[in-house]
């Protein structure tokens, strides 16, 4: 093999290694191979919301969760927290878990390790200033890890997290009942449910359908007999309803 072909082969192998974790959201075997969590390892179901805070979607979700005295994990985007720091603080004050979704909602496969490190540093600073909390779990934009992003996540002591169920609520023209059934019908202990409280990076007004689906989602998860919990043990495990405060 010529040196040029050898270098091309090395480059191709490196490229394959870089994208190897990427299919984990739809390939459980790959998630297991890279030790990316898709399910809880303890009793309970975790509701998780990506892409916020959002000026209308997040308050609506918080109101429903508060009314039912339920807890969730919010994967916040730094650039949105910078726009709405008081709303990010409200999520934390209500007892929900704060998690990390990056500063800009950009696919990790398009980022160098240096650029990603800078993005995460910026997100941590912004989220920490607004909420007083340092997240311990990380989900990348679109749920797509690169090999470099996964290494960086683990070096910083964060747990990489995906999901076992999703509502596909980011898409246009989704019916709330369909979202609820995909997210929670037949849910069981250990499920991690992906939802969105924002439409910054998805179909316009998609958060409205998520909000409409959320009461039914809470009914379906309650029917499973499993409690709603945070992703991280020791974080808020219950929210006191305003009706009893």
C-alpha positions as semicolon CSV with decimal commas, in nm:
position;residue;x (nm);y (nm);z (nm)
1;X;0,000;0,000;0,000
2;X;0,135;0,344;-0,088
3;X;0,186;0,602;0,184
4;X;-0,105;0,804;0,045
5;X;-0,339;0,508;0,062
6;X;-0,212;0,422;0,409
7;X;-0,285;0,772;0,532
8;X;-0,628;0,760;0,372
9;X;-0,699;0,429;0,546
10;X;-0,586;0,571;0,881
11;X;-0,806;0,873;0,825
12;X;-1,105;0,657;0,740
13;X;-1,054;0,445;1,051
14;X;-1,023;0,757;1,265
15;X;-1,341;0,893;1,113
16;X;-1,526;0,571;1,182
17;X;-1,406;0,575;1,542
18;X;-1,521;0,936;1,581
19;X;-1,878;0,857;1,480
20;X;-1,897;0,510;1,636
21;X;-2,119;0,612;1,934
22;X;-2,353;0,819;1,716
23;X;-2,621;0,551;1,652
24;X;-2,666;0,484;2,026
25;X;-3,011;0,655;2,046
26;X;-3,157;0,398;1,806
27;X;-2,916;0,108;1,865
28;X;-2,928;-0,022;2,223
29;X;-2,633;-0,255;2,162
30;X;-2,412;0,043;2,073
31;X;-2,534;0,233;2,378
32;X;-2,438;-0,066;2,594
33;X;-2,100;-0,102;2,426
34;X;-2,015;0,261;2,499
35;X;-2,178;0,252;2,845
36;X;-2,427;0,527;2,761
37;X;-2,725;0,506;2,993
38;X;-3,065;0,455;2,833
39;X;-3,243;0,329;3,145
40;X;-3,234;0,385;3,519
41;X;-3,060;0,127;3,735
42;X;-3,310;0,173;4,019
43;X;-3,688;0,182;4,061
44;X;-3,875;0,470;3,906
45;X;-3,940;0,646;3,576
46;X;-3,753;0,962;3,477
47;X;-3,929;1,232;3,276
48;X;-3,670;1,447;3,099
49;X;-3,720;1,769;2,902
50;X;-3,470;1,901;2,648
51;X;-3,386;2,236;2,490
52;X;-3,519;2,485;2,745
53;X;-3,583;2,708;2,910
54;X;-3,861;2,844;2,691
55;X;-4,063;3,153;2,785
56;X;-4,400;2,977;2,744
57;X;-4,334;2,605;2,724
58;X;-4,128;2,575;3,042
59;X;-4,373;2,760;3,272
60;X;-4,659;2,551;3,135
61;X;-4,470;2,226;3,203
62;X;-4,369;2,344;3,550
63;X;-4,730;2,428;3,633
64;X;-4,852;2,078;3,542
65;X;-4,570;1,907;3,730
66;X;-4,631;2,125;4,034
67;X;-5,003;2,059;4,027
68;X;-4,938;1,684;4,040
69;X;-4,640;1,719;4,279
70;X;-4,412;1,542;4,031
71;X;-4,044;1,577;3,954
72;X;-3,848;1,587;3,627
73;X;-3,501;1,646;3,487
74;X;-3,445;1,947;3,259
75;X;-3,155;1,937;3,012
76;X;-3,086;2,307;2,971
77;X;-2,919;2,482;2,677
78;X;-2,677;2,752;2,787
79;X;-2,774;3,005;2,520
80;X;-3,138;2,979;2,630
81;X;-3,046;3,009;2,998
82;X;-2,854;3,327;2,911
83;X;-3,179;3,469;2,769
84;X;-3,398;3,348;3,057
85;X;-3,182;3,308;3,370
86;X;-3,471;3,368;3,611
87;X;-3,672;3,088;3,451
88;X;-3,378;2,849;3,482
89;X;-3,358;2,945;3,847
90;X;-3,730;2,875;3,882
91;X;-3,682;2,520;3,753
92;X;-3,416;2,456;4,017
93;X;-3,614;2,628;4,294
94;X;-3,911;2,402;4,220
95;X;-3,694;2,101;4,306
96;X;-3,633;1,963;3,960
97;X;-3,297;1,829;3,847
98;X;-3,081;2,052;3,631
99;X;-2,888;1,869;3,357
100;X;-2,658;1,978;3,075
101;X;-2,743;1,996;2,704
102;X;-2,456;2,219;2,591
103;X;-2,441;2,591;2,520
104;X;-2,524;2,589;2,148
105;X;-2,751;2,320;2,005
106;X;-2,497;2,191;1,752
107;X;-2,434;1,832;1,645
108;X;-2,124;1,699;1,823
109;X;-1,999;1,526;1,508
110;X;-1,934;1,873;1,366
111;X;-1,731;1,990;1,666
112;X;-1,364;1,947;1,745
113;X;-1,279;1,845;2,102
114;X;-1,145;2,194;2,169
115;X;-1,460;2,364;2,040
116;X;-1,681;2,126;2,236
117;X;-1,482;2,182;2,556
118;X;-1,526;2,558;2,515
119;X;-1,898;2,515;2,450
120;X;-1,945;2,302;2,763
121;X;-1,741;2,539;2,978
122;X;-1,961;2,825;2,866
123;X;-2,277;2,625;2,932
124;X;-2,163;2,525;3,281
125;X;-2,079;2,883;3,373
126;X;-2,410;3,016;3,242
127;X;-2,624;2,745;3,402
128;X;-2,431;2,760;3,729
129;X;-2,467;3,136;3,755
130;X;-2,842;3,117;3,693
131;X;-2,929;2,815;3,908
132;X;-2,645;2,771;4,157
133;X;-2,622;2,408;4,043
134;X;-2,350;2,217;3,860
135;X;-2,511;1,947;3,644
136;X;-2,394;1,589;3,678
137;X;-2,558;1,436;3,371
138;X;-2,512;1,528;3,005
139;X;-2,715;1,463;2,693
140;X;-2,577;1,603;2,367
141;X;-2,787;1,785;2,107
142;X;-2,997;1,536;1,910
143;X;-2,872;1,264;2,147
144;X;-2,572;1,208;1,919
145;X;-2,237;1,148;2,087
146;X;-1,902;1,164;1,912
147;X;-1,614;0,959;2,052
148;X;-1,443;1,283;2,156
149;X;-1,756;1,415;2,320
150;X;-1,802;1,094;2,514
151;X;-1,441;1,103;2,638
152;X;-1,477;1,465;2,741
153;X;-1,801;1,391;2,925
154;X;-1,640;1,113;3,128
155;X;-1,322;1,307;3,202
156;X;-1,537;1,572;3,365
157;X;-1,719;1,317;3,576
158;X;-2,056;1,352;3,405
159;X;-2,284;1,063;3,322
160;X;-2,383;1,036;2,954
161;X;-2,759;0,980;2,928
162;X;-2,999;0,907;2,641
163;X;-3,352;0,764;2,675
164;X;-3,554;0,444;2,648
165;X;-3,880;0,610;2,533
166;X;-3,964;0,931;2,350
167;X;-4,273;1,121;2,251
168;X;-4,129;1,247;1,921
169;X;-4,293;1,568;2,028
170;X;-4,056;1,793;1,834
171;X;-4,224;1,712;1,502
172;X;-4,497;1,915;1,332
173;X;-4,858;1,796;1,338
174;X;-4,811;1,543;1,616
175;X;-5,130;1,470;1,812
176;X;-5,097;1,502;2,192
177;X;-5,251;1,156;2,245
178;X;-4,996;1,000;2,009
179;X;-4,715;1,178;2,194
180;X;-4,847;1,052;2,527
181;X;-4,881;0,691;2,407
182;X;-4,531;0,679;2,259
183;X;-4,385;0,837;2,571
184;X;-4,565;0,647;2,843
185;X;-4,813;0,376;2,739
186;X;-4,681;0,055;2,894
187;X;-4,397;0,238;3,070
188;X;-4,214;0,041;3,337
189;X;-3,955;0,082;3,611
190;X;-3,629;0,209;3,467
191;X;-3,767;0,401;3,171
192;X;-3,612;0,735;3,080
193;X;-3,862;0,941;2,879
194;X;-3,752;1,211;2,635
195;X;-3,978;1,515;2,591
196;X;-3,926;1,880;2,498
197;X;-4,047;2,192;2,677
198;X;-3,919;2,421;2,401
199;X;-3,938;2,469;2,024
200;X;-3,612;2,661;1,976
201;X;-3,471;2,384;1,755
202;X;-3,785;2,199;1,645
203;X;-4,122;2,255;1,479
204;X;-4,281;2,586;1,573
205;X;-4,518;2,558;1,868
206;X;-4,432;2,191;1,922
207;X;-4,413;2,269;2,295
208;X;-4,791;2,326;2,294
209;X;-4,852;1,964;2,198
210;X;-4,611;1,845;2,465
211;X;-4,797;2,049;2,725
212;X;-5,128;1,909;2,602
213;X;-4,990;1,554;2,624
214;X;-4,827;1,589;2,966
215;X;-5,135;1,525;3,187
216;X;-5,200;1,200;2,999
217;X;-4,832;1,107;3,029
218;X;-4,855;1,152;3,405
219;X;-5,166;0,932;3,413
220;X;-4,993;0,657;3,218
221;X;-4,676;0,662;3,426
222;X;-4,885;0,655;3,744
223;X;-5,066;0,350;3,610
224;X;-4,732;0,169;3,590
225;X;-4,698;0,192;3,967
226;X;-4,347;0,334;3,935
227;X;-4,272;0,674;4,092
228;X;-4,130;0,962;3,892
229;X;-3,771;1,029;3,995
230;X;-3,472;1,237;3,895
231;X;-3,191;1,083;3,694
232;X;-2,936;1,140;3,969
233;X;-2,995;0,971;4,307
234;X;-2,990;1,222;4,587
235;X;-3,127;1,504;4,375
236;X;-3,483;1,625;4,430
237;X;-3,710;1,322;4,444
238;X;-4,036;1,499;4,519
239;X;-4,184;1,841;4,458
240;X;-4,421;1,992;4,711
241;X;-4,732;2,117;4,538
242;X;-4,816;2,486;4,575
243;X;-5,152;2,368;4,702
244;X;-4,986;2,233;5,017
245;X;-4,724;2,503;5,067
